[in-house]
Amino acid sequence: MRAKNHLYTALHAIVADLDLEWPTRTTIEPPKDKKFGDMAANIAMVLAKPAKRNPRELAALIAEKLIEDPMIDNVEIAGPGFLNIKFSVEFWRNTIAIIEDRGESFGAIDQGKGKKVQVEYVSANPTGPLHIGHGRGAAVGDSLARLLRFAGYDVHTEYYINDAGRQMRILGQSVLFRARQLEGENLPDPEDFYRGEYIKDIAAEVLELHPGLLKKDDALDICREYALNQILDGIKKDLGEFRVEHQNWFSERSLVTAGAVEKTFNRLKEAGLAFEQDGALWFRTTEFGDDKDRVLRKSDGSLTYFASDIAYHDNKYDRGFELNVDIWGADHHGYVPRMRAAVEALGKPKESFDVILIQLVNLLRNGEQVAMSTRAGQFDTLEEVVKDVGCDAARFMFLSRKSDSHLDFDLELVKQKSMENPVYYVQYANARICSVLRKAAERGIAIPEKATSDILSAIKEDSELDLIKLLDQFEDVVDSAARQLAPHQISFYVQELASALHSFYANNPILNAKDENTIAARLCLLKSVSKVIRNGLNLVGVEAPESM
C-alpha cells in the first residue's frame, strides 16, 4: 500500500541519517483502531538498543523528522515509543489519480521478480467427469496462478494426467464390461467398476467405432484408450467453461516410457536412499522426517503412485521451476510428508515445494446434502453446477473460505439476487457505480475524464477518505495473498470493499451532492472503486457486470 511504502521510505532515510542499520523486527501497519491514525510503527523501540537511546526519546527524534514530510499531517508517540502517523488529505486524494493512471495494473507488484513457478492443480484421475470438489481445486489453482502473475512471478500451470496404473485398468474393464452388456450378455455389476451413465455412453460409442470389438484380442486396450481420450476431452471442455486453462497437460505414462522413473531410482540408489528388501524397492523417507520408509516398486514389479510422483517432481525441477506448488484434495494430507522427503532427497530446497490442501465441499440442495461418488455415478458434476448457478457464482463461492476449511455450497443462496449472496453483493457494487455514471450522463452531468487536483480538492469528508484508504490497501492484500499462496484473501477484500461502497452510497449523496465540485470528485472516487473491484474480481476469475 502507498501509505506503508511511503512511511517505509521515509523511515529508512531517517535511520540512515542516524548512521544505524535498519532493524529487521520493524513493523509498519495500520493500527487496529483508526482513531490512532493511518499507520503505526514500532521502529523507535526496536532501534533503541542498538542506538543506545531511550525509546521515547528516539521516537520524538524520529517524529520531528517525519513531520517535515508534506504528505504527513501528524505524528504522535504512544506508550513506550510507538509512532502513530496520520497522512495528509492531499496524500489520500492522490490515490484516486494513481488508480486512474495505473488502471488494470493498479495493485500489481514485483514480489516475484520473474521467479519461475509451476502451479499444478485439478489433476483428477481421467476416470469420470469433474465433480464439485474438483471445481474448488480448479478455482483455487487458477486464481492462485492469476494472483502470482499479478505479483510478478513467471507462472506456468499444469494438469498431471494419471494415465497409468490400476485406475486406468479399471476404467478399461468398466467400459468393456458395459459393452458386453450392451451386446446382450447377462452379467452382474462388479462392485469396483465405474458405473455412471457416461460409462454406458462411452461403451456404446466404442462399439459403433469398432465393429466386432468383443472378438478382438486388444479389446481392453481399445476401451481404455478411447475412454481416456473421451473423458479428458470432457474435462478440458468443463474447465474451459469454468475459465480455467492449463498451459500444459503432462502424462504420467510418458515418464515411464521415457525411462524417467528408472533414472530417479538410480539417483536415489546412488545417494544411498533406496534399498531392496523382500523383492521390493524402498525409499528411506524416514531420513527426512517421514514416519516410515516407502515402497517405490512392489515385489511383483509394478510401480507405486509414489514412484511416478517422485519422477514427475524431478522432471519439474529439470524444467527449471524454482517453486512448485501442488494443489491436492485434503484426503491426501498424509502424502505431504513423503513428498517433502522426496524433494529433499532430490537435493532441492524445502522452500521450493509447497502443497495447498483443498477441503471437502458439502453440496446442499434445499438444505440437504447431495452425495457424491464417482464409481457409483452419484455426483453433481462441475458442468451441472456451473450450468445451474453460473461460472461467477461457483468460482466466488469456492473462494469464499480458506481452502483448508470445509465449504457448504448452498445452491439456492448463490442463485439469489440479494445482498445475502456474496457474489451478487460484490458484483452489484460495481453495477451500482456503473448505474450512477449512466444516470450522470443522462442528466447532462459532466463525468471527469481525468481526476485533476482541482477536482479532488473537494474530497474532505471522513467517509470519502475512509473509502480511499481501503482502496490503498489493495496492493498490500495482493502482497499478503501471494506470499501466503492464499487467493481467498482477494475475495475477502473485495467483499469488504463492496460493503464500504454500499455504505457510502447509502449515506452520501452522489449526483445530488451540495455542489458541482463535490459531484465531480465523488464520481472520480466511484470510478476508482469500480476499477479496484474489477481488478480484484479478475484475480479470482469473476466478471464485473455493468448492470444487474
Secondary structure as UniProt FT lines:
FT   HELIX           2..17
FT   TURN            18..19
FT   TURN            24..25
FT   STRAND          28..29
FT   HELIX           34..36
FT   STRAND          39..41
FT   HELIX           43..51
FT   HELIX           55..66
FT   TURN            67..68
FT   TURN            70..71
FT   STRAND          72..78
FT   TURN            79..81
FT   STRAND          82..87
FT   HELIX           89..102
FT   HELIX           103..105
FT   TURN            106..107
FT   TURN            113..114
FT   STRAND          116..120
FT   TURN            126..127
FT   HELIX           132..150
FT   TURN            151..152
FT   STRAND          154..161
FT   HELIX           166..182
FT   TURN            183..184
FT   TURN            191..192
FT   HELIX           197..209
FT   TURN            211..212
FT   HELIX           213..215
FT   TURN            217..218
FT   HELIX           219..241
FT   TURN            242..243
FT   STRAND          248..251
FT   HELIX           252..257
FT   TURN            258..259
FT   HELIX           260..270
FT   TURN            271..272
FT   STRAND          274..277
FT   TURN            278..279
FT   STRAND          280..283
FT   HELIX           285..288
FT   STRAND          294..297
FT   TURN            299..300
FT   HELIX           305..318
FT   TURN            319..320
FT   STRAND          323..329
FT   HELIX           330..335
FT   HELIX           336..345
FT   TURN            346..347
FT   HELIX           350..352
FT   STRAND          353..358
FT   STRAND          361..365
FT   TURN            366..367
FT   STRAND          368..369
FT   TURN            374..377
FT   HELIX           382..389
FT   HELIX           391..398
FT   TURN            403..404
FT   STRAND          407..410
FT   TURN            411..412
FT   HELIX           413..415
FT   TURN            419..420
FT   HELIX           422..442
FT   TURN            443..444
FT   HELIX           453..456
FT   TURN            457..458
FT   HELIX           462..472
FT   HELIX           474..483
FT   TURN            484..485
FT   HELIX           488..507
FT   TURN            511..512
FT   HELIX           516..539
FT   TURN            540..541
//
